[in-house]
Amino acid sequence: MASSEQDVQPTPHGMEPTIKRQPLQPLPVAPLNKRPTPIQISSSAASSLCFRPKAVPISSSENVSAFTPPDTPVASRTGSGAMADELKASASAAVPDSEMQHRSAGEAEEKPSIESSKLSWEETTPTLYTSSYTLTTVYGRGAWSTVYRAVETPESPPSLSSPLTPPTSPSQLPRPSPDARILAVKTPIRRDAHSVLSHEARILTYLSAAPLASAHIVQFLGFDAATNSIVMAPETLTLEAYARAALKAARENFTTRTMFDPVIGMAAWKELALGLVRGLNWLQSKGCVHGDIKLANILLSPSPSPASELGHHALYVDFSSSHILSPSSTTPPSALPHDAITPAFTAPELLTGYGKADPSTSPSVATFATDVFSLGVTLIAAAIGESPYESARGEMQRLAMVREGKPLAFARGTEQGTRVMKGREVERGVEGAVRREGRWGLGEWVAVLEGVRHGAPP
């Protein structure tokens, strides 16, 4: 059957029918005078239908160049500066100009200085370090972190009115000036160290705000929140390195005239001991328990005094194992992890669970008294140039000796034992600090050392 539009062809059962379409018929050409009249649109209507960008007024005082793609920022290692700049910009945009001018005028008076301000522990947050720096060489490594030498690199923000340029290659990056500030940057080496360094930065912020901080602890410059790093002044000489160098010199130039004196010299040892005990007294007056006093955690800064026998000023460093005893705090301090303990300098009461797999026998919490013991062992090591347990034949024997709590007795059995003989200055200056029970208080210890220094009879 035919259709005017299409024909349907019959198909076998189960198959779709085939549709045959008719070809399209061409339309007749209409004369020009018979075509529809074009629609006329007024200019006002056309303007309403077309999108035109709103003109932006430009001040004649602005130096605006031709349109160009945006500048490509040069990659550089920065601290928390980018985040701080964004926050500052957003805050400035939300504040009227008159109020911003008022704030700028009084900013210097309202912002407290770290040296002069006095913070409570509860309200302390880490002081941020926002400048850029470049890490160079390694100063030292510890259980939680690596300390690098770093060079501060001034950061210049990109100019929006400058011509567009391709990114700067690494070889063309600006090099630090020879007069650039040198830093010591303590960076975490494991994920669980982030919170440890953040807590240490808070402690350093709190201590640095107290008077006389620069006389007893390393200078704290700020916390780089972008990398969880602590930025400090670069004091590179540790008491450990100083004592080892003195021990090497004493072995090479042995003489019976000085065999009973500390390897660093008697006058230097007395000055060192008195300075460190006074420094520990200052820490405890701020409620700070250091928790890891040893030769490596004491830095020696060149002394400005020509009368100094030591030639250096001793400063405490590394507060990663520290805690603050605040009268208003309701949270007790946590016990020290095993990997944060240096057994040779640790009080015996803190070694209850050391070396044991049972986590329930974790170390006790460090106290003022355990810091006194650790400093006493440190001063014995400074006198003989090595650990008091150097005569041990293995780690198990050394740990057993430490647990006995008799560092003076074991120090006398070392190669340099004559320097801590019974009744002499070193033994008299530390004996009451390294007892298992009834240790000296710091006031009593200072009085004893003052007497030793001035030659008081035993």
C-alpha positions, 0 to 999 in steps of 0.5 A: 500500500502506498503512502504520500509520505513514506512506503512500508515494505513487508519483512519476515516475521520477527524483523523490523519493517523497512521504511522507505522515505520519499526525497525532499522536494525543492522549494520554489524561489520567491522573487525579491519583492515577495520576501518577508520584510526584515525586523527593525530593532531600535538602538535602545533595544539593541543596547538592552540586548547586548552585554557590555562590561561596566567601565571601571574608573582609573585614577590618572595618578596610577601607573597602568601599563597595557593589558598583560598576563599576570606575573608568575611568582618566583618560587621561594621557601617562606615561613608563615609570611604568606598566610600572615599577609593574607590575614592582614590584608583581609583585616585591613579591607574590613576596617575603615581607613580612619580606624586603620590610621588610628591603629597604626599610630598606637600600634607600637604602644599596644604591642608588647615586647617579648623581652618586657612582657610577662605572660601567664602560661595559660594565655601563652601561644607560640610567637610566629616567625614570618620571615623567609630563610634558606636551610644550608648545613646541619648543626646536629640531630636529635630524637625528634628533630634536626637543627640546621644552619639557615640564612634569612632571605629578605622577601620582595613581593611581586609588583602588579604594575611591572611587565610580565616575565617568565618564571625565574629559574632556580639558578637565577634566584637571588642569593642571600647577602653576605650580611644576611642574618644567620639562624638555627632552625630546628625542624621535625624529622617525624610526624609525631614530632610536630606537636612536640616542637609546637609545645616546645615553641610555646614553652620558649615563648613563655620563658622568653617573655620573662626578665633575664631570659637571655642570660639563661636560655638560647634566644628564641626568634619564633615558630614557623607554623608552615613547617612546624620548625623552631627558629633560634639564634645560632649558638653552635658550640655545645658543652659536650664538644667543648668538654671532649676537646678539653679531654683530648688536650688533657690526654695529649698534654698529661701532667701530674700538676693538673691531674686532679683538676677538671679537664676544662680547668678548675676556675672554668669549671667553678664558673660553669657550675655556678652559672648553670645552677643559677640558670636552673634556679631561674627556670624553676622560678618560672615553673619550668622542668627541663627534663633532659639536662645533659652536655649536648643540651647546653650551649656556650655563647662567647662571653663579653666579660674579659674576666671570664675564666671559661670564656663562654656563657652557658645557655640551656637549650632543647625544651622538647621534654620540658613542661610547666608547673602552673599553679592554676593548671588542672592538667598533670604533666605527662610522662617522658617517652622512652626515646626522649630520655638520655639514660646516662644523665637521667635520675634513677627514679625516672628509669623504672620502665626504661628498656622494658616492653611493658608500656604500663612501666613507663617512666615517671614524670620529671620533677625539679629534683630530677633536674637537679640530679641531671645537672649534677651528672652533667657537671661531673661529665664536664669535669672528666670530659666523658660520661661517668659510666664510661667504664661500663662494658656494654649497654646493659651494664651501663644501664645497671650502673645508672639505676644505682644512682652513684655517678661520682663513685663510677666516675672515679673508676674511669680513666679521668677519675682523679679529677673527681676524687673524694674531698676535692672541689668537684666532689664537694660541689656536686655531692649533694645534687646526685644523691638518691634521696635528700638532694640539695635545693638550688639555693643551698647548692648555690651557697655550696658552690660560692664557698668552693669558688672562694676556697672555703674549707670542706 
